[in-house]
Amino acid sequence: MTDFDSVWRTQDEIRTVVNAVLGECIWNLIYNERRMAIELEITKCPEEEEVDMLINQFPVPADYDGVGSKGTKFVFYM
């Protein structure tokens, strides 16, 4: 069973980090039950150094997930 309270808190923390590091650029931030992960897509395509800096700031482990329909995608496994 999914602990949605934990998912929502983690999404809030992710949103805070993205807004602090890159500004307001979140296109999509959802929980994918099939993957058991939070998926983030931002409207920017940051340089590799910015991606590394951003990933190191997140409260949970994150991976670069490629390019989405609007920009860069990340995944956070819960």
PyRosetta script that sets phi, psi and omega in degrees:
from pyrosetta import init, pose_from_sequence

init()
pose = pose_from_sequence("MTDFDSVWRTQDEIRTVVNAVLGECIWNLIYNERRMAIELEITKCPEEEEVDMLINQFPVPADYDGVGSKGTKFVFYM")
pose.set_psi(1, 136.2)
pose.set_omega(1, -177.4)
pose.set_phi(2, -81.9)
pose.set_psi(2, 132.9)
pose.set_omega(2, 175.4)
pose.set_phi(3, -89.9)
pose.set_psi(3, 90.5)
pose.set_omega(3, -174.8)
pose.set_phi(4, -68.1)
pose.set_psi(4, -25.8)
pose.set_omega(4, 175.9)
pose.set_phi(5, -61.6)
pose.set_psi(5, -42.7)
pose.set_omega(5, 176.9)
pose.set_phi(6, -65.6)
pose.set_psi(6, -40.3)
pose.set_omega(6, 178.6)
pose.set_phi(7, -61.9)
pose.set_psi(7, -46.1)
pose.set_omega(7, -178.3)
pose.set_phi(8, -65.3)
pose.set_psi(8, -39.7)
pose.set_omega(8, 177.1)
pose.set_phi(9, -63.8)
pose.set_psi(9, -43.3)
pose.set_omega(9, 179.4)
pose.set_phi(10, -64.6)
pose.set_psi(10, -41.1)
pose.set_omega(10, 176.9)
pose.set_phi(11, -60.8)
pose.set_psi(11, -41.1)
pose.set_omega(11, 177.1)
pose.set_phi(12, -62.1)
pose.set_psi(12, -41.2)
pose.set_omega(12, 178.4)
pose.set_phi(13, -66.3)
pose.set_psi(13, -40.2)
pose.set_omega(13, 177.9)
pose.set_phi(14, -62.8)
pose.set_psi(14, -46.7)
pose.set_omega(14, 179.2)
pose.set_phi(15, -58.1)
pose.set_psi(15, -42.1)
pose.set_omega(15, 179.8)
pose.set_phi(16, -62.8)
pose.set_psi(16, -44.3)
pose.set_omega(16, -179.9)
pose.set_phi(17, -64.1)
pose.set_psi(17, -47.4)
pose.set_omega(17, -178.7)
pose.set_phi(18, -60.6)
pose.set_psi(18, -46.4)
pose.set_omega(18, -179.0)
pose.set_phi(19, -63.7)
pose.set_psi(19, -35.6)
pose.set_omega(19, -179.9)
pose.set_phi(20, -73.1)
pose.set_psi(20, -38.2)
pose.set_omega(20, -174.9)
pose.set_phi(21, -87.0)
pose.set_psi(21, -43.6)
pose.set_omega(21, -173.1)
pose.set_phi(22, -115.2)
pose.set_psi(22, -8.5)
pose.set_omega(22, -172.9)
pose.set_phi(23, 88.3)
pose.set_psi(23, -179.3)
pose.set_omega(23, -177.4)
pose.set_phi(24, -76.0)
pose.set_psi(24, 101.7)
pose.set_omega(24, -177.5)
pose.set_phi(25, -142.1)
pose.set_psi(25, 19.4)
pose.set_omega(25, -179.1)
pose.set_phi(26, -77.9)
pose.set_psi(26, 123.8)
pose.set_omega(26, 175.5)
pose.set_phi(27, -92.0)
pose.set_psi(27, -43.4)
pose.set_omega(27, -177.1)
pose.set_phi(28, -150.6)
pose.set_psi(28, 135.8)
pose.set_omega(28, 177.5)
pose.set_phi(29, -141.5)
pose.set_psi(29, 102.7)
pose.set_omega(29, -174.4)
pose.set_phi(30, -135.2)
pose.set_psi(30, 160.4)
pose.set_omega(30, 171.9)
pose.set_phi(31, -98.6)
pose.set_psi(31, 126.0)
pose.set_omega(31, 179.1)
pose.set_phi(32, -103.0)
pose.set_psi(32, 106.2)
pose.set_omega(32, -177.3)
pose.set_phi(33, -63.7)
pose.set_psi(33, -36.5)
pose.set_omega(33, -179.1)
pose.set_phi(34, -61.7)
pose.set_psi(34, -42.5)
pose.set_omega(34, 179.5)
pose.set_phi(35, -86.6)
pose.set_psi(35, -12.6)
pose.set_omega(35, -174.2)
pose.set_phi(36, 54.0)
pose.set_psi(36, 50.3)
pose.set_omega(36, -175.5)
pose.set_phi(37, -151.2)
pose.set_psi(37, 155.7)
pose.set_omega(37, 172.1)
pose.set_phi(38, -92.2)
pose.set_psi(38, 131.8)
pose.set_omega(38, 178.6)
pose.set_phi(39, -110.6)
pose.set_psi(39, 133.7)
pose.set_omega(39, -179.6)
pose.set_phi(40, -123.1)
pose.set_psi(40, 132.2)
pose.set_omega(40, 171.2)
pose.set_phi(41, -126.8)
pose.set_psi(41, 127.5)
pose.set_omega(41, 178.0)
pose.set_phi(42, -109.0)
pose.set_psi(42, 158.3)
pose.set_omega(42, -176.2)
pose.set_phi(43, -84.5)
pose.set_psi(43, -2.0)
pose.set_omega(43, 179.8)
pose.set_phi(44, -104.0)
pose.set_psi(44, 159.0)
pose.set_omega(44, 173.1)
pose.set_phi(45, -117.8)
pose.set_psi(45, 83.1)
pose.set_omega(45, -175.3)
pose.set_phi(46, -69.8)
pose.set_psi(46, 158.3)
pose.set_omega(46, 175.5)
pose.set_phi(47, -68.0)
pose.set_psi(47, 165.2)
pose.set_omega(47, -177.3)
pose.set_phi(48, -58.0)
pose.set_psi(48, -39.3)
pose.set_omega(48, 179.7)
pose.set_phi(49, -64.7)
pose.set_psi(49, -38.9)
pose.set_omega(49, 178.2)
pose.set_phi(50, -66.8)
pose.set_psi(50, -38.7)
pose.set_omega(50, 177.6)
pose.set_phi(51, -62.1)
pose.set_psi(51, -46.9)
pose.set_omega(51, 178.9)
pose.set_phi(52, -61.2)
pose.set_psi(52, -44.1)
pose.set_omega(52, 179.4)
pose.set_phi(53, -62.1)
pose.set_psi(53, -42.8)
pose.set_omega(53, -179.9)
pose.set_phi(54, -64.8)
pose.set_psi(54, -47.4)
pose.set_omega(54, -179.1)
pose.set_phi(55, -59.7)
pose.set_psi(55, -37.2)
pose.set_omega(55, -179.8)
pose.set_phi(56, -70.6)
pose.set_psi(56, -15.8)
pose.set_omega(56, -178.5)
pose.set_phi(57, -90.6)
pose.set_psi(57, -15.7)
pose.set_omega(57, -175.0)
pose.set_phi(58, -71.2)
pose.set_psi(58, 148.7)
pose.set_omega(58, -178.4)
pose.set_phi(59, -74.6)
pose.set_psi(59, -15.5)
pose.set_omega(59, 178.4)
pose.set_phi(60, -130.0)
pose.set_psi(60, 157.6)
pose.set_omega(60, 179.6)
pose.set_phi(61, -58.0)
pose.set_psi(61, 136.9)
pose.set_omega(61, -178.8)
pose.set_phi(62, -128.7)
pose.set_psi(62, 151.3)
pose.set_omega(62, 175.5)
pose.set_phi(63, -129.8)
pose.set_psi(63, 144.8)
pose.set_omega(63, 171.5)
pose.set_phi(64, -66.9)
pose.set_psi(64, 132.1)
pose.set_omega(64, -175.1)
pose.set_phi(65, -116.3)
pose.set_psi(65, 12.3)
pose.set_omega(65, 176.3)
pose.set_phi(66, 100.2)
pose.set_psi(66, -163.0)
pose.set_omega(66, -179.0)
pose.set_phi(67, -104.2)
pose.set_psi(67, 130.9)
pose.set_omega(67, 179.4)
pose.set_phi(68, -101.0)
pose.set_psi(68, -161.0)
pose.set_omega(68, -177.5)
pose.set_phi(69, -72.8)
pose.set_psi(69, -24.9)
pose.set_omega(69, -177.4)
pose.set_phi(70, -119.2)
pose.set_psi(70, -12.5)
pose.set_omega(70, -177.9)
pose.set_phi(71, 168.4)
pose.set_psi(71, -143.5)
pose.set_omega(71, -174.8)
pose.set_phi(72, -85.3)
pose.set_psi(72, 141.3)
pose.set_omega(72, -179.4)
pose.set_phi(73, -115.9)
pose.set_psi(73, 144.8)
pose.set_omega(73, 174.6)
pose.set_phi(74, -131.0)
pose.set_psi(74, 156.5)
pose.set_omega(74, 176.3)
pose.set_phi(75, -131.2)
pose.set_psi(75, 140.6)
pose.set_omega(75, -179.5)
pose.set_phi(76, -124.1)
pose.set_psi(76, 112.9)
pose.set_omega(76, -178.0)
pose.set_phi(77, -85.0)
pose.set_psi(77, 131.3)
pose.set_omega(77, -177.0)
pose.set_phi(78, -94.8)
pose.dump_pdb("model.pdb")
